Amino acid sequence: MLVQLSTSLSSLKLPLRISLANGVSYDLGPDPKVILEIQDPSLLQELSSPTLDKLGEAFIQQRMNIHGAIMDVIAVADHLSKCLLGDTSENARPRTAHDKQMDAEAIAYHYDLSNDFYALWLDPEMVYSCGYFHTDTDSLARAQIQKLDHLCRKLRLEAGERLLDVGCGWGGLARHAAREYGVSVYGITLSQAQLSLARERVAVQGLSKQVQLELQDYRDLKGREQFDKVVSVGMFEHVGHANLDRYFAILHEQVKPGGLVMNHGITAKYTDGRQVGRGAGKFIGRYVFPHGELPHLSVAISMSEQGFEVVDVESLRLHYARTLEYWSANLEAHLEKASQYVDDRALRIWRIYLAGCAYGFAKNWMNIHQILAVKPFESGHLGLPWTRADLYR
């Protein structure tokens, strides 16, 4: 079977070696950078139709092992899949009716994996979202502080204001906003593991009087117009298309007139929100982000229908590609340590996920946008400067 497969693939000239457990191997091109070590011989037949989700599943199920730099593995897998299947796209998925229990379970699956595991490859502040790079030489830690500051400056935070942080994660943004801008922050998350560590760090940094973090669903927020500003980073990907109107309506309800709202999140390439082709999006939905749904930018800015006026949109796609490259490299450098915190299956999923997303963002399979909106005063005034010049002083 290996000879038959290698003959059909030989014209691809890929830097790939396919080997069997008995030592038999075949090179698809000169100087192979990647080795697929087949553990399950039945996988050879499936390699004639190698969707990206099939390849990923074969790896996490230990039907094959991979050898080589992880970014080379992803690039070779994509080229193999594209050459044999073409650059196809998937049909749009039906919308999922997200409820509180479903969302809580999905968040726990992803974010409650292990704080120690995440700490291995995130920056010291444990900011699990796109960094902001001023130069090619910026470190991950610097890029994440720059991102936190970029958000705070866009929100034009002022001392004494109240900020709502929806999906506060490990609290990096809440602490930065409180410490550097003098605001009071109310942050919510559905991850108990994130909340526990975030509260510890708030206390250690002496910010308990300014920062309050709670385990709470955004749909359970009480009151009206309680906050001067609202920020949501890496959250609306979990909301679901069917709930976006309600989500933005709640943010509108919570912010005061004249208040700014920042929505920072991953956006789909296609207007109908379908996943990227050849199974990559399917793999992420099945193994990484259950029930996650990426809206297109045109859908995200429909927050205007809930009473907002969108005043600024910025793409950070290449910034996220670089961030993910850092995360993947950090994980690859700590594989032995990581295996102490998560099982082999989870580690294989995350190796593929981080490197695959770095590749996907670099290739424009998806994007990430910061959307800044304001809740106008009843008079129609926005309360904003005429230009953005103050953001860059």
N, C-alpha and C positions, 0 to 999 in steps of 0.2 A: 504493500500500500504506500509506503514511503517513496519508493521509486516512481510509482504512478503519479503521486502528488507532486513530487519534485520536478517531474517532467513537465507537468501542466503549469508549474509556477516559474520555471527556469527563465522564461522571457522577461520576468519582472526585474531581474538584476538587483534584488534587494540585498543589503548588508545583513543577511539573516541566515542562521544555521538552524536547521531542524534536526534534532537528535532523539534517538530512542534510548530507553534504559539499558538495552543490550550493547550500546556503544555505536551502533550504526547511525550515521549522520549524513546530511546533504546540505551543501552550501548553495544558496540561491544567488549569490553574487560574491565578488572578491572581498577579502578582508571583512568578514562578518563582525558587526559590532554587537549583535544581539543573538542569543541562543535560546530557542524554545526547546526545552527538554520535556519530551512527551512522556507522561506517566501512564496515561490511559490510551492504548492504541486506537480505540474507537474514535478518538478525537481527530485522527488524521482525515477521516472522511468529512468531518464537519469543517475542516480548514479550507475546503473548496468553496465555501460560502461564509466567509469570516466576518460576520457583523461584529461591531465593537463590543456589544454587550455579551455576545457568545465568547469572545476572546477573554473578556474580563471575568466572566463566570467560570471559565475553564481554569483560570489562574486561582481564583479564590476557593474553588472546589478541589484544588490540588491535583487536577487532571494534567496540569503541566506546570513546570517551573520556568522562570525567566532568569537569564543571566545577561548582564550589561547595564549600562547607565539607564536609569528609569526613564529619562526624557528621550533617549534613543529608542527604548522599547515602545513608547507611545507613538513616536513618529513612524517607526517601522510598521506597527500595527495599523495605523491610519492609512499608510500608503498601500499596504497589502489589501486592506478592506476596500479602499477606493478603487484600486486597479481591477479588482474582481467583481465588485458590485456597482460601481459607478457612484456618483455623488448624489445619492437619493435623499429625499426628505420624508419624514414620517407624516402620517395624517394627524390632524388636530385631535387631541384627546377630549373626551367629554368632561365638562366641568364637575368638580367634586364638591359636594355640599359639606364644607368643613363645619364641624361642630367643636365644642370645647374639649370634649374627651379625645376626639381624634387628634386635634392639634397638640394637646398635652402629651399624648403618647408619642407622637412624631418627634416633638422637641426632646423628650426624655431619651428616645432612641439615639438621637444624634448628639446632643449636648451633654448628657449625663454619662457619657462613655467613661471618662476618667480625666479629672483635672490635671493629674500628673502627666498623662499622655499628651494633652494639649500643650502643657508647659514646655515639653521637649522641643517643639518646633515653632511656637508662637514667639512674639517679642516679649520682653520683660513685663509689659503692662497687660499682656494677654488680650490684645485687640484682634478679634477674629473677624476682620473685614478688610477691605482694600486699603492699602497704604497710599500715601501721596508723595511722589518722588519729585524733588526739585532738580536733581541731577542724576546721571547714570551711576554715580558712585555712592549715593545715599545708602546707608545700612537699613535693614528692616526696622530696627528700633527707631531710627531717626524718621523714617518714612511714616511710621505709625503716629508718632508725636505730631508730625506735620499734618497728618490727616485729621487728628483730633482738633488741632488748632484751626485748620481749614474749615471744618464744620462750625466751630464756635464763632469764627469771624464772619462766615456767611450768615449765621443766625444773629449776628450783631449783639451778642450777649453783653449785658451790663450788670454790674454789681447790684444785688438785691432782687433780681428777677427770679421767677420760678420757671424751671425747665422740666418738661415731661420727657423722659427717655423711654420710648416704647421698644422693648426688646433690649434691655441694658447689658446683657451678657455678663462678663466678669467685671463690669463696672469701670472700665478704663476711661470712657468718655465722661461718665458722671463725675469721677474723681478729678479729671482734668478741668472740666467746666467749673466745678466748685472751687478748686484750688487756684486756678489761673484767672478766672473771670468773676469770682465772688458770687456766683448764683447758688440758689437752693435747687436741688435736683430730686425729683421723685421718679425712680426707675422701676420698671416692671419686667419680669421674665417668667417663663414657664419651666425653667430648668432649676431644680433644687440644687444640683451640684454647682452651677454657676452662682446662684444666689449665696450659698454658704461661703464660698471663697471671696466673692465680691464684698460681702459684709465684713469679713475678716480684714480685707485690705482697707476698707473705709475706716474701720476702727483704728488700725495700726497707723494710718496717716492722719489721724485726728480730725476726720471730716464728718463725724457722726451727727453733728448739729446741722450740717448743710445737706447731707445726702441720706435719703431714705429709700431703701430698696425692698421690693415686695414680690412675693410669688403671686402673680395676678394675670388674668387674661385681659386683653385690651377691651373686651366686651363688658367687663365688670367695672370699668372706671365709672366713678360717681361724680355728680355735680356738673356744673357748666362753667365754661370760661374761667377755669381755675389757674391757667398757666399763661405766662407771657410768651413762651416759645415752646415748640415741640420738635423733637428729633426722633427719627426712626431709622436705624442702620441695620441692614441685613435682616429685616423683619418681614417685609411685605411679600417676599417670596413664599412665606408659609401661610399667607392669608387665604389664597385661592381666588381664582377669577370671580367666582360667584359671590364672594364676600367683599370684594374691593370697594364697592359703593358704600357699604356699611362701615368698613374700616376708615375710609376717608371722612365719612360723615361724623364718626366718633372723634377723630382728630379735630375736625372743624368745631365740634361742640365743646371740646376741652380748651381750645386756645381763645384768648381774648381778642376783640377787634383790634386790628393793627398788628397782631402777633404773627410771627414767622413760623413756618413748618418746613422742616427739611426731611425729605424721604430719599434715602440712599439705598439702592437695591439693584439686584441683577435683573436685566431685561432680556426678553427673547428677541431672536433675529427676525422671526416671522410675525406678522400682525395678528394672526390667529393664535399665537402662543404655542404652536406645535414644537416638539422637541427637535434638537439637532439630529441629523440623519445617521443612518447605519448603526443605530442602537446606543449611541453614547448617552443621550438623555434618558433612555429607558434604563440603562444600568444605574445611573445616579438616582432615578426615582425608585428603583427597586431596592438598592443597597445602601444609599447614603442619605437622601432626603425623602422619606416617605411622604407622599401627598404634596410635595412641593410643586408649585406652578409658577412659571415665569411669565409675567405680562409683558407685552410689547410696550415700548416707550409711549406710543400713541394712546395706549390704554391707561398707562400710569398717569399721564398728564390730564386724564379725564377727571381728576380730582377737582378740576374747575367746576364740574357739574354739581359738586357739593358745596359750592360757595367760595372756593379758593380762587385766587388769581396767581397763576404760575409766572414767576418773574425771572427765573434763571434755571438753565439746564446745562449740566456738564457731564460729558462722557469721560470715564476713568478706565476704559477697557485695558489699555496698555499698562496702566498702573496696577491693575489687578493681575495681569499676566506676570508682571515682575514680582508682585507680592507672593503669588502662588509658587513661582520658581524658588523663592526663598524658603517658603514653608516646605516644599517638597525636598529641597536640598537638606534642610535641617532634619527632617524625618529620616531621610536616607542615611544621614550621618549618625543617627541614634537608634538604628533598628534593634540592636541587642537590648538596649535599655527599654525601648518601646514594648518589646515582647514581654516585659515584666508587668506591664500595665493593661495590655489588651491581648486577647487570644490571637492565634495565627490568622484566623479568618478575617477578623476586624483589621488586623495590620495589613493584610493583602488588599482589602478594600480601600483602605486609606492611602496606600502607596499608589494604587491606580487612580484613585479619585484626585489627589492633589496634583500629580503630574499630568493627568489627563485634562484637568481644568486649566492648568497653566498653558498647555498646548492649545486648548479650545479657545481661550480668550485671546491668545496671540494670533490665532487664525480667524478671529471674528465670527466664531460660531454663536457667541452671545455677547452681550455688552453689560455695562454697569453704569448707572446714571445717578447723579445727585440732582434732585428736583427741589428747588426752593420755591415755596408758595407763601402767600400772605392772605390773611383774612381781612378784607377791606373794611374800613369803617362804614357806617350806614351812609355817610355823605359821599362815599366812593373814593375818598382819599386812602392812600396806602401807608402813609407815615414813613416812607423810605426816601433816601437821598436820590437825586436825579441820576446819578451815575454809580458805578461800582468802584470808583477810585479809592474810597475809604478802605476797601477790603485789602488793598495792596500797599498801603502806606507802611 
